Amino acid sequence: MPENRSHRGGGRTVRLAVAIIPAASAPPAGDPVVFMEGGPGGDAFDSIPFLVGSGVNHDNDLIVMAQRGTLHSRPNLACPEIDRFNVKAVGLRYDAPSTGRLLVRAAKECRDRLAAEGIDLGAYNTTENAADFAALRGALGIDRWNVYGYSYGTNLALTYLRSHPEGIRSVAIDSIAPPPVVNLPWTWDSAGEGISEIFAACEAQPACKKRYPHLRRTLDEQVRRLEEHPLTLTARPPGGGKPVKVDLDGGALINILVANTVKAVDVPAALEELAHGNPTRFAQARAVDAGTVVGAFAHGLTQSVACAEWAPGFGEDDILKAGRRNFPGWPDTVLAQPPQLPFEHHVCDVWNVPDRTAIQRVPTFSRVPALLLSGTFDAKTGASWARVAARTLPRSTSVRIPGIGHWVVPQSPCAASVLASFLARPTAPDTGCVAGLKPRPFTIIP
């Protein structure tokens, strides 16, 4: 593919790896499913076992393409510099300015190295990404296909539907990030929604309500306490390996909850244990990044998209206001950093890619049948954002799965069943299994 389609008369090209997984049934349905990975920067091939395990290829061939800049494409915009920072950062204050300076330095080293290789970082954006998928359909000679994306892949899928509507039979989007609303303050709104849903579900279960009657107050107290007096601990990464030093402060605590590294069913128990001097669950979750596989994740694509499409137009004051709106009374040092993207404005200063918000923050108007899947416990892309996407998709069906977090289909047999019925009948999916679904019982400690 051309690296930058705005350059006339040739220029650099990128190579994108493609895998085709045959349908499990015979004969397969005529229209395959093309998958769009999240991140941005995730390894799409790494998701194949989850897709196959969820039956996405039961009746349809499944097409998976490594997005530009990711692990199996060339060039690969991996940033080992950032990976090594993340390994080290588990033992640092999450939101300390000194930690931010180390992150920015790592990002600049990666950016300078990639630029020195002649890579046009501004070309690694959602518009070019969508055009790659349009070109793939043509290259494979496919008249029509179905699109399924999750997380950033929903942003990409909606951009693709808007820019290249031809040949799209249906679009399923899972854990939705609509292009018009994705920005840094938005991360606090999603965090507030997902965590509040977990607490409300505990309130609705008599045993959980009785054992953990004041979860929001407990969270507020622990964030303030840890931010003032961080804990320095030793914990073994969940994936194995030697124990590592971890720092648990208020910023780290909220990011563990947003990342779902402590599973939702264990969150009330983990908070109760923390309040009574046992931080083990959160310490182990903080140690997760110590097991980072260096070079597997394409941070270069993450930053090229985030700095061009998400960060511009909203300042640090906007992030702080969104944090205060969702978590009043928390320390500003915590609320100043958007969940999952700390110090992003400073990183974007050194990443230095053009502002693309005028092109990207655009709603998708389409009558192509669409399925919108959300998990109520999703603290990364809050379930309410499906409503934003649905406003301009008049032939859409929205489904909320109670008690599920980010990336719904692999976690919910019901959601997988709904997706399968949608692929068979896009205008009349069977959503009957959703009625009566409830979150799993929460862990109750003595």
N, C-alpha and C positions, 0 to 999 in steps of 0.2 A: 504494500500500500504506500501511497505518497506520505511522507512525514507531515508535510504542510500543504494542503490542497489550495491554499491561497497563493502559493508560488506557481506562477505559470511557467511552462517549459521545462518541467522536470524538477530535479533536486533530489535530496536524500529520500530513501524509501525505508520502510519498516517491514519486518517479517513477523507474521502472526501465526502461531500454531493453532491447528484445529483438530478436534477429536470428534468422531461420530460414533455414538453408542447405539447399536441397532435396537429396535423395539423388541421387547421380550415376547410379545405375542406375534402370531403369524396368521394372516398377512398383517403388516402394520397399517395403521391409518395413513391416509395419503399425505397429510400435512405434518412435517416434523416440528419439534419444539427447539428453539434456540435459546440458550441460557445466557443471562447477563449477570456476571459476578458483582459482589459488593466491594466495599473498601472506601474509595477507589484504591486499587493497588493489590487486591487479593489475588491469589492463585486460583483461577477458575478450575483448573484440572484437579486441584485438591478437593473441590466440592463434588466431584463426580460420584464418589461413594454415597454421599448424602442424597444426591438426586436419584440415583438408582435405588437406594434403600427406601426412598419415598414413593417409588413407582412412577416417577416422571416419564420414564421410557417404557412403561408397560404396554401402551398401545401405539406410541409414536417414536420414531427415531429421535434421538436427542443429539443436538449439535452444541458443542462447547468450544468457544474460541477464547484463547488467551488475549485479553485486551492489550492494546498498545502500551508498551513500557513495563509489562508485568513479567513474571519469572520465565515463562516459556516463549516470550516474544523477543525480538531483537530490534533495537537495543533493549536491554533490561535496565529499568531505572531503579534498581535496588540501591539502597543507601546503607552499606555496612557501618558507616559512621554513626548513623542514627540508631541502628540496631545495637551497637556497642554502648551508646549512651543509654539506651533503654535498659540494658543489662545492669549498668552501673547505677541507674537512677532509682532502683528499688531500695537502695540504702541511703538516698538523699531526701531532703525535704521536698515534697511534691511541688509546692508552689513558691519556693524560695527564689528570689531574683538570681542567686548564684546558680541554681539548677537551670533556670531559664537561659542564662548565658551559655551554659554548657550545651544545651539543646540547640541554641542558635548557632553556636560554633560548629557543631556536628552537621547541621543543615547547610551551612555555608560551605563547609569542606566538600560535602556531597554535590552541592550545586556547582561549585567551581570545577570539580572533576568531570561532571557530566557535560558541562558547557565546553570544557577544554577538548572533549571528544567530538565536538561539533554538533551535539544534540540540541535541537531547537525546543527548549522546554515549553515554550508557549504553545507548541503544537500538540501537546499532550493534554487535551481538553475533551469535554463531553461532545462537542460538535464533531470533531474529527473521529472520536470513538464511535459515534452513531453512524457516521459515513462508512467506517470500516465494516460494520454489520450489514449495511445496505449493499456494499460491494461483495461481501461474502455470499449473500443470497444469489446475486448474479453469477458469481464464480462457480457456485454449486449447481446452477441451473434450476433453482427451486422457484416454482410459480407462487406458492403461498406457504407461509409458515406461521407458527404460533410463537409468541415471545413470552418468556418467563424470566423475571429479574427480581433480585432481592436487595434491600438496603440501597447503596449507591446504584445498583443495577436497576432500581425502579426509576431513579432520576434519569439514568441513561435510556431506559425503555421509553419513558415519556418523551424524552428529547428525540429519540429515534422515530416514534410514532408521529410526532409533530413535523419532523424534517423529511422523513422518508416513508410516507404512509402506504405506498404501493406494496402489494404483496403480503400485507399483514392480515392474517385471518382473525387473530385474537391476541390480547395482551393480558397477562396475569402479573400483578405486582404485589410483592410480599415485603412487609415492613417498609412503609412508604415514605419517601423523601421527595415531595413535589418540588420541581425546580423553582417556582416562584417564592417559596418560603424558606429554602435552605440557606441559613446564614449562621454566624457564630452565636448570637443571642438565642436563636432557636434551640440550641443544644440544651439550654437551661429549662426551656418549656417542656421539652421531651423528658428530661430527667425528672422534673417535678411531677409530670403526669404519670410516668411509669412507677415511680416510688409510691406515690399516693394510691395507685391502684393496688399495689401489694399490701399496703397498710389497710385499705378498705376491705380487701379479701380476708385478711386476718380477723378484722372486726366482725365479718359475717360468719366466721366459724366459731361456735361457742367455746371450744377448747382453746383455740388460739387467743380469742378475746380475753378469756379468763387468765391465761398464763402470761400474756403480754398486753396489758390493758392500755399502755401509754406509749406506743411505738414512736409516734412522731416526736413526742417530747424527749424520748430516749435518744433518738437520732440527733435532734438539735443539741442536746446536752453533750453527746459524745463528739460531735463535730467541733463544738466550741472548746471542749476540754482538750482534745487531741491537737487542735491548732495552737493552743496556748502551751501545752506540755506534750510534745510528740513522744511516742514510744520508740525506742530503739531496741529491736528484737532480733532473734535468730529463728529462721524458719526454713523448712525444706520445701522446695518447689513441688507443686502437686504432680508434675511429670517425673519426679525422681531427681536424683543428684544430691550433691552435698548441701547441707544447710548454708544459707546465706544471710548476711545482715540485711534487715529491712527497716525502713523508717515508716511509721504509721502516724500520719498527721491528718488534719481535717480534710485537706484536699484529696489525699490518697483514699480516705474512707468513702467519700462520695463517688469517686471514680471507680472504685471497686464495685459499688452498687450499680452504677450505670453500665459497666462492662459485664455485669452478671457473672463475675468470677466467683462470688458466693451465690449459689443458686437461690432463686426466689423462695423456694420452700424452706430454706435454711436462714433466710434473712432475719426473721424475728428472733430466732434462737441465737444467732450470731451477735445481734445487737444486745440482747439480754446478757449474754456471756461477757461481752466487752464491757458493759456497764458494771459488771461485778468482778472485773479484774482478769478476765480470761480472753485475751485477744487472738487466740489461736487461729480461728477460722479466717479472720481478716488478715492476719500476718501471713498465712499460707497463700491467700489470694494475692497479696502484695508481691509475693515471691514469684508469681507466674512469669513475669518478664525476665527473670534470671535465666529461664530456659529458652529465650528467644533464639530461633535459628537464624543466624546471621546471613543476610542476603536473600531470604525467602520472600519477603514482602517488599513491594515496589513503593517505597516512601516517595520516590521521585514523582510518580503519578499522583499520589495523594496530595502532595504539596502543589503540583502544577494545577490540579483541579481546585483545591481549596483556596489557594491564593488568588486565582483568577475569577472564581465563580461564587465563593461563599464568604470570603472575608471582606471584600470591598463594600463600602457604603455604610458600614456599621463600625463605630469606634469602640474603644475600651469602656467608655461610659455606658454604652448601650448593653454591653455584656453584663456589666455590674448591675444595671437596672433590672435586667431580666433575671439575674440571680437573686436579687433582693425580692423581686415579685414572687418568685417561687419558694424561696427559703428565707423569709424575713428573720432578721436577728443573727444570721450567720456572719462570721468574720469576713470582711471585705477581701482579705487575702485569699480566701477560698473562692468567693464569688467572682473575683476578677478573672479567673481562668475558665474558659468554656470547657465543659466536660469532654474528655477524649482529645482535645486539641489545645493543650496548655501553651501559653506564650505564642499563640498563632500569629498575632499581628507582627511580633518581632521576627518570627521565622519568615513571614511573607516579605518583610523588608529586605531580607537577604536573598530570598528566592527570586524575586523580581521578574514576575511574568505579567503580561498585559491584563487589565481589567476586562472581563468578558461578561459582566453581569447584564448589560443591555441585551446581549444575545441569548443568555442562558436563563435568566429569571423571567421566563415566559410561560404562561399556561398552555396546556395541550388541549385543543378542542378537537374532538374526534367522535365519530359514531361507530367506530370499530368496537365490538364487544370487549368488555374489560372486566377482570376480576380483581378486587382489591382485598387483600388479606392482611389483617393486623392482629397482633397479640396484645392483650390488655396490660401485660407486665413489661412491655417494651419501653425501656428508659433511654434508648438511643433514637428511635423514630417513633414518637408517641402515637398511639392508635388513632387519636382524633385527627391526625393529618390526612387520613384517608378521605375525610370530608372535603378537604381542599381540592384534592385530585378529582373527586367524584363530581364536583360542580360543573366541570367542563367535559365530562364523559357520560353523556345521557344514556348510553346502553351499558352502564356498569352495574355490577353487583358487589356490594361491600359486605364483608364478613369479619366479625370480631371474634377471636378465639380467647375465651377467658383463661387466665392463668399461664399464658405463654409469653415468652419474651421475644427477643430479636431472632428473625428468620423462622417463620411459623411452620412451614410445611414439614421440615424434617423432625419437628418436635411434636406434631399433632397428627395422628392418623385421620382425624376428622378433616383437618385442613387438606391433607393429601387426597382424601376422598373427594372433597369439594373441587380441588384442582383437576382431578381426573374427569369428573363429570363436566366441568367447564370446557376442558379440551375436547370432549366428545360433543357437547352441545353448548357452545359459547353464549347463546342467548337465553338458555334455560338450565343453568347448573343446579344440581341437587344439593341444597344446603340444609337438608333435614337433620343431619347429625349434629348441627350446632345447637339446636334447641335442647335445653337442659344441661349443657356442658357447664361444669363448675371447676374452679381451680382445685388442684390436688390439696389434700390436707397438709398443713404446715408442720414442720418438725417441732415436737413438744419435748422440751428438756425437763428433767426432774426439778 
